Amino acid sequence: SGRAHLGASAPAVSQAQGRHKRAGVLPMPGSGCPGSGIVGLSRDAIVKDSTVSAVAALSRNAPLTSKDIRGDQVDWSGTPFGHETTRKNVRFALGRRNRLSKVATGAMLNKPLHAKHVTPMDFEGLCKRMKPALSRRIANLMFKLKNAYRDDAVVDKKFRAPKADVDKLRDAEVLEEFTGSSYTSVRYFTVRERADSRRRPIMWPYLMLLASDYSSEFSLDNVSQYCRSVFAGDYAVAYDLTASFWQVLIDGCNFVLQDEDGKLWRITRMPFGVDCASEIMQIIVEELGRIATERAGLDPSAVKLFVHIDNIMCVGSKANVARWRSAFCDVCASFNVTLNREPENNAINQVAEFAGMVLNFKDKTVRPRDSFIESVPTPSVASRSFAELESAVGKILHGMAIRQLPASKYHRFFKWWRLCLSQLARGKLSWGSPPLMNANVREQLARALADITVRSPTKVFKPPVFTGDSISAKDVAGDAIPTLVVDATLHSFGGVLYERGHVVAAFGESFAKQAHSMGEAEIAGALAMIDYFADRLQGRRFVLLTDNTSCEAGVRKGASSHLDMDRAAFAIHQLLSHIGATVHVAHIDTKDNVADAISRLRPLDETKIEVSRARAAAVVELLAASSRVGESVRKVVGRTAGGRLAR
């Protein structure tokens, strides 16, 4: 194998740069953007008028079935959607949890409807107290809702609301009679929730449903973030909003659903499930928490806030959490925000239940909520159809993240599932057909379902990733934090180590075999370089710079839904814990990456020494200036090729 070594030095010139991202926000696409999920409902029957014959034709339609839920999107408009068969779509489906897989059918339609009456919040007043950028973002999202395409369409009977549901929604003041002529038609259906004990109404406009990628569960990176919150303090308090979406009035929208007799009803509150509505609620709750922190007179670093749509948790010392709790209740009261009463969660305690997890801040343990465990299907149920299996895979990924299990533990199953998704996306397999699994795949499926339903708490590892809270002004002034810049090709890798502004070492070597993807090559190269410089990095904090976003996300999480990267990401966290080091990973442009030449087994490009040094200095300065930078993890899609990780 080829090698390259170098020692050098360079003067320091810092340049502050970077961008802030709100922590804990799930990726929510705009309502008007093209969708990328394998979703879609069969197109409604074409009805030209409201004659008796047309109504009779509608009445002959069958009840909502899996075919409607998993229909080909060609049926919507008569033209194919290219995103259905892209590699990105197939890979993304590995971690997708779409509400459409939870549609209530059969006996579930007799369960109670979750339609709680709640008074609207002072939405306008709250927007005035928000940060200007967030207030503008909400205004843009509300504009999309108010300007949804008005089709005045007659809705198929299977997407009409039963009279009993309409009565409950009217009592909750969510619906009012509509007598206008121009409106956006809404498809109504209900989804299972609370371990199938009740139904939640979903009212989606036609085009928003077509383009929806809404995730009803955490993605892998966000679950890991919230699990690790047990290290953010010793006490916590958690709240969630009562019928949160319905606390926001949408006076300017003509979203209209139809009951089983064809009568029109306008939706007066923000509907559950629409993607942009979920982001609006996320911003609202984040800002309520921020305003409470200010009102309590607390420094932003004194407490840690974790938000998932309409759930918020504050973690810190007992005194600081008490001050924040009092201020948060006052802030919610001032904006007429209604909170659920949950005595155990609302009390300042060392155990809290938050967003599907039970967290113990004293013992640093976490376990899934009982309702989640009870909703996990048995292997026989999960194997009845591909639609059932897809729902089970989402729960497996959710449980794996809570338990901090590596995806490679079930490698054969996920590799087989990826191949099935490819066939399903191309119409070569049917979602309603039973999957055929060999013994090894079936065994790993059963083991995965068993592992995520264990009720005992799991000890959560403290992540070897640091943020601005760990950086002092002295560290910045003394330039005391080393920086490792890494790069790779499919055939080789390399790295350059800076200490106190000078290049102290560089190393490059060939892989034992060609990598399957650039994501795999980059993260394997990062693992190899941390291992190579372990003696210098032991017991220290350092910055890792990479030009590959998949590698960046993998190192931050210590896990990946991309099978060829998960093992290396997990191994990096294990290695860092072993040598007692912590890392902050950041991005560097390829054109500025000083390790590019080394990774190609060429001499060090001295023209890039200074630009990489400046980028490293900027990252450290940015960390010292903001404690929130680096907390959110990008939603990155990489190739899920199953191959042996070569170092």
N, C-alpha and C positions, 0 to 999 in steps of 0.2 A: 504493500500500500504506500501511496505517496504521502509525504509529510512536509510541513512548512513551519518554521519557528522564527521568531523575531523579538527583539527588545528595542524600544524606541521611546521618544518623549515628544511632547508638543505643548505649546503655551495654551492657556485657558481663555476662552471668550464665551461668556454665557449669553443665551438668547432665550427669553421666556416664551414659551409657546405651549399649545395644547388646547383641549376643549373640555368643558364640564358636561357631565351627563347625570341626569337624575338617577339616584340609586333605587333599585328594586322595581323598576317599571318593566312590565312585560311587553314584549314587542307587539304593538297593535297597529296594523296597517290602516290607512285612511279608507273611508267608506267607498270612495270612488275608484280605488286602485284595482288593478287586476288581481284576482285571487291566485293562490298557489297551492291550495289544498285539494285533495281528491274528494271533492264534495259536490253536492248538487242534488236538487230534487227534480223529479220528472216534471216536465213543463205542464202547466195547467191546460185543461181542455179549452180550445178556442171557442169563445162564445161571442157572437156578433151583437146580440141584443138580449134583452131580459124577458123574452117571450116565454110562454109556458113550456114550449118544446125545449127551449134551452135549459130551463130549470129541471125539466124531466131528465135531460141528458146528464146534468150534473149529479142528480140523485142516484144515477146508476153507477157512479164511480165507487170503487172499492175503498175500504178504510186505508189509512196511512200504513204503508208496508216498508220493508227494508229496501225494496226496489225504488220507492220514492226517495228514500233517504240516501241511497247510494246510486242514484241514476246517472247516466251519462250526460255530461253537461251539453253535449250536442243537442239534446232534446230541448234545451232552454231556448236556443235561438236558431237552430238549424245549421250552425257553423261550428267547426271544431275549435277548441281552445288549446293552443300549443302548450300551455303550462301543464296540461294533464300528463304529458308523457316525457317531461324533461327529467334529467337525472337529479336536478336540484329538488324537484317535487318529490321524487321517490325517497331521497335521503331525508328530506324534511318530515315526511310521513312517519319516520321511525320514532320521532318524539312528539307527534301531534296528538292532542286530545281535543277533538272537536265536539261541540255540543250535539252535533247531529247523531253521534253514536249513542246518545243518552235519551233519545226521543221516547216518550211514554207511549206504549201501545198495549192492546189487550186489556188484561185485568188492571194494569196500572192506571188506566183512564178513570177508574172508579175511586182512586185515592183522592184525598182532600187537595184543593188548589191553594197554593201559598199566595194569598191576596190580602195582605195586611194593610189597613188604612193608616196613613201617615200624613202629617201636615207638611207642606212644602217648606224648604229652607229659604233663607234670605240669600238666594243665589247671586243676585245683582250686587248686594252689599259685600259678599265674600269676594267676588271678582275684583272689586275695587281695592281690597286689602291684599290681594295677591301680588307677587312680583310681576312687573309689567310684561315680561316675556311669556310667563305662564298664562296671564290673563289674555294675551293676544292669541296664544295657542288654543285656549278654550273657545274664544270667539270664532276662530277659524273652524274648529270642529262643530260648533253649533251652527255655523253657516252651512256646513255640509248637510247637516240634518234638515235644516229649514229649506234647503234648495234641492232636496232629493227629487229625482225625476218623477213627474206626475203622469201616471199612465191611465188613470180612471178605469182600471181593469176589473172585470168580474173574476172573482176568485173561485177556484175549484172547491167543491164541497169538503174535501179532505183537509183543506186549510182554512175552514171556517170555524168560528168559535161556537161551542155548544151554548144553549141558552143559560144553563146553570152556571157556566163559567162567566158569561157576560154579566149575569146578575151580581156575582161576587166582585167582579172588576168594577161595576158601577158603584157598589157599596164602598169600595176602596177609593172612589173618585178618580179612577184611572181612565174611565171612558165617559164620553158624553155623546148624545145623539148628533149625527152629522147630516146637514141638509144642503151642503154646498154642491158644487158641480166639478171642481178640480181637486184631485187628491192623489196621494201616493198609496197604492194598494199594499196591504200588509198580509203576509202569510202567517197564520196563527197555528201554533202547536205547543205542546207542553213537554217538559223534560223531567226525568226522575231526579230526585235529590233526597238528602238525609236518609241514606241507605234504603231508598225506594219507599219511604214512608209518606211522601207527599209529592206533589207536582209543582213545577214553577212555570208560569206562562212565558212563552217566547213570542214576540211580535216583531217580525223582521220584514222590512220593505223588500220588494222583489229583487232589485239589483244589489242591495246590500247583502242579501242572503247568498246571491250568486258569487259575490266576491269575498265572502267571509273566510277568514283564517282564525276565528276566535278560539282561543285555548281555554278550556275550563279548568285546567290543572296547571300547576307550576311547570315551567321548563326545568331541565336538570340543573342549570346554573343557579336559578333563583332558589330552588329548594336547598341547595348546598349553602347558599348565603344565609338563609334563615336558620338552618340547622346550626351554623357556626355562630349565630347570635348569642349562644349561651356563654360565649367568652367576652361579650361586650359589657357585662356587669354582673352583679350578684342578685339584683332584684328587678322585677318587671311588672308592668301593668298592661293589659290589652283591652281594646274596645273594637266594636264593629257597629256600623250604622244600621238602623232598622229600615228595611225595604229601601235601601240606599238610593237606587236609581229613581224610585218614585218620589223622592224628596225634591226632585228637580222638575219644574214645570217647563213644558215646551209649547208655549202659546202660539208661536209662529209656524208650527209644523202641521200639515194636514196629512198625518199618518192615519189611515182609515182601515179598520178591519171589518169583516162582514160576519154576521151571525148565520146560523143554519137556515134562517128564512130569507137571507139576502139583505137584511137591514144593515145600514152603515153606521159605524161608531168611530168617532175620532179619539185617538189616544192623546190624553192630556199630560201624561208624565213621560219622562225619558224611559224608553223600553229597555228591559233586560237584554243583554247579549249582543247588542249592536257594537261593533268593534270600537268606533269612535266614542260611544257612550262609556265604555269601560275605561278608556284613557281619561275622559273627563272626570270620572269618579276617582280615579287614581290621583289626579292632580288636586282635586278638592281635598281629599283626606291628607295628602302630603302637606298642603298649605295649612290646614287646620293644625297639624302637628307642629309646623314651623312657627306659626303665630303663637301657639301655646308656649313654645320654648322661649320666645321673646318676652311674652307677658310674664312668665315666671322669673325673668331676669337671669336665665341660665345661659352660659356659654354653649354654643352649638356642640362643642366636643364633650360637654358634661354628661349628656345623655345620648343614646343611640336610638334612632327611630327606624322601624321596619314597617313598610306599607305594602299591602297586596290588595289592590282595588278598594274595597270598603273596610278593610281590616287594618288596624294600626297597633303597634306594640312599642312601648318605651322601655329601654333597658339602661340601667345605671346603678348608682348607689341608692340606698333606701331613702335618704334625705332628698336627693335630686329627683328621684322618681315621684316622691310625694308632692314636691313643688310642681312638677310638670303635670301630674294628674289633676291637681286642683285647678291649674290654669287651663287645661284642656277642656274640662267640664264647663268652665266659665265661657271659654271661646265658643264652644258648641251651643251653649244657651244663648249667647249674644247673636248668633246667626240662625237661631231656631233649627238647629240640627238635632235630630232625634237619634239617641243611642240605644242599643239593646241593653237590657239589664241582665248582666251575668255576674252575680256576686263574687264567684271565685276568681274570674278573670279580671274583674274591675278592681279587685283588692290588690294592694301592694304585696307581692308574694314572691317566693323563690321558685314557684312552679306556675307556668302559664300555658294555656291552650291557645294556639294562634295558627290560623290558616291551615288547619288539618294536621297540626303537630302538637304534641305535648312536650314542653321544654322544661328541664330542671336546671336552674341556674346555679344551684349549689353543687350538684354532682356532675354537672356538664354532660347531661345525657338527654336523649331525645327518642321519642317513639311515635309512630303514626297514631292518629286519633282512632278510637274504636270504630267509628262509623266508616272510616276508610277501610279498615281491616275487614269489616263485615261486607263491604261492597266488592271485595276482590273475588272473582269467580273461581270455582274449582277447575282443575285441568280438563275435566270432561265437558263442562259448560263452555269453557274458553275455546274448545276444539269443535264446537258444533258448526261454526261457520267462520269465514274470514272476517265478517263484520264483528262477531263476538270476540275473535282473537285480536283484532285491532284495538278494541276497547281494553282488553286485558293487557296488551303491550304498553298502552299508555299508563296503566296502573303500575305495571312492573317498573317502568322508568321512574315514575313518581316515588315508589317505595325504595328503589335502589338509591335515589338521591338522598332520601331521609336516612337510610341506613349507611350511606357512604360506601356502597358496594361498587366495585369496578365492573364495567360492562363486559370486560373480557372474561369474567367468571361464567358468562352464559354466551360465549362467543359463537358456538355452533348454532344456537337458536337464532341469534340476531342476524347472523350471516344468511341463514335460510329464510328468515322473515324479510330481509332486504330483497332477496331474489323474488319472493312472492309478491312484494309490493310492485316490483318492476313489471311483473306479468299482469297484476290487477290494473295497474295504470294504463296498460295497453289493451285492456279488454280481453286478454287471453285466459283469464280466470274470472270467475264470478264471485262477488262478495257474499252471496248467499250459499255458496257451495261449501262443503266441509273440507278443511285442509288435510292433506296427506303428509304425515310426518314420519320420519324414520325413528328408530328407538332412541338414538342419541339426542335428537332434537326434542322429542317428547319428554325425555328424562330431564333435560335442562329447563324446559317450560315448567314442569312440575316443581323442580327445585327452586326456580325463581319465584313462583307463586307462594311456595312454602316459606322462603326466606323473608319475603316482605310482609307476611302476616304474623310474624312472631310478636307477641305482645310485650315481651320484656324490653326495658330501655336499652338503648345502644349508646355506648360511650362515644362522644363526638371528638374527633381529633382537632386540635387547634391548628388552623391553616398556617402554613409557613409563608404567608403573603402579608406584607405590611402596607399601610396607607399613611396619609399625612400625620396621623396621630403619633407616629413613631419617630417623626423627623423634627429635630430642633434647629433653631437658628445657628447654633454652634456647629452642627453637622454641615450645614450649607456653607458657612463661612470657612470652615476648615477643609471643605471638599473631602470629607472623611469617608464617603460612601463609594465603594468601588462599583464599576460598571462593566458588565460583560455583554459584548455585542456579538450576536451569533447570526450565522447564515448557512444555507445548505443548498445543494442541487440534488437531483435524483441519485447521483453517484457518490457525492462527497460532502463534507461539512467542515466548518471552521469557526473560530471565535477569536476575539481580541479583548484583552482585559485591560481596563484603565484603572489606575489608582492615583488619587490626588492630581488628576488632570493629565497624567502621562500614560502612554502605552507601556506596560511592563512585560507583557507576553502575548504571543499569538501562536495559534496551533491549528493545523488542518490535517485531515486524514480522509481516506476513502472508506465508504461503507463496505461491509462484507458482501452485500448484494444490492442491486438496484432497488430503491424504495418504490412503493406502489403509487404514492401520490406526493405532491409537494408538501401538503400538510404533515404527512407522516415523516418526511425527510427533515422538515424544519424542527419538529418537536423532538425527534430522535437525536438530531444534532444538538439541540439545546440540552438534552439529558446528558449526552456524551461530554459536552463542554463543561457543564457543572461538575460532572464526575472528575474530569481531567484537572480542573482548578479547585477541587474540593479542599486541598490543604490550605490554599490561600483564602477560601471563602468560609472556612469552618468557624462557627460561632459569630458570624458577622451578618449585617444587612447589606444587600447589594441590589443594584438595578439591572434588570435583564432587558436588552433592546433587541427586537426582532422585526423584520419587515413582513412577516406572515401573520395575518389576523387569526387564522386557525390555531397557530402555535400560541399566540398571545392569549386567546380565550382558554385554551387547554391548560396552560401553566397557571392561570388565575384560579381555575376551578379545581384542578387536580383530577379532573374527570372529563369525559367527552362522550357524546352519543355516537361519534364516529369511531367505529371499532378499531381502525388501524391507528388511531391516535390515543385511545383511552388508556392503553397499557403504559405508554410513555408518560402521559400526563400524571397518572397515578404514581408511577415510579419516581417522577421528579419530586412530588410532595414527600414521598417516603424517604428519598435521598436527602432532601433538605432537612427533614425532621431528624434524620440520623446524624447529620453533621452539625445540627444546631444552628442552621442558617435560615434567614428569612429573605424574601425576594419581593421586589415590585417590578412587574412586567409592564413595558410600554412599547409604543410603536415607533419605528424609524423608517423613513422612506428608503426604498431600494437604492436610489441614486446617492444617498448619503451613508449607506452601510459600509463601514470600513472592513467588515468581515467578508464582503462579497468576493474579493480576490483570493483571500485565504481559503474560502470554501471551495474554490476552484483549483486549489493547490498551486496558486501563483504567489509571487512576492507581494508583500503588503503595499497597497496603494496609498502612498503618503499624502496624496491630495485630499483624501477623505478622512484623515486622522482628526483634523480640526473640526470638520462639520459633525462628525460623530461625537466628538468631545463636547461640542456646544449643545447638541441634542441631549446628551446625558445630563449636563448641568441644568438645562431647562426643565427636565423631568423632575430633578431633585428640588429645584426652586418652586415648581408648581405644587409639589407634594407639601412643602412647608407652608405654602400659602393657603391650601385648601385641604381639609380633612376628608372631603367626600370624593375626591378624585380617585379613581381606581376601584371603587366599590361595586360599580355595575359592570356586568360582563356582557359583551356583545353576543348577539345571537348569530353564531357563525355556522355555516353549512360547509362541510368538507366531505371528501370521498370516503365512503364506508367500505373500503376494500379489505377483505380478510386475509391477511398475510402475516408472516412472522416478522416481528420488529427486528431490524438489523442495526447493530451498533458498530 
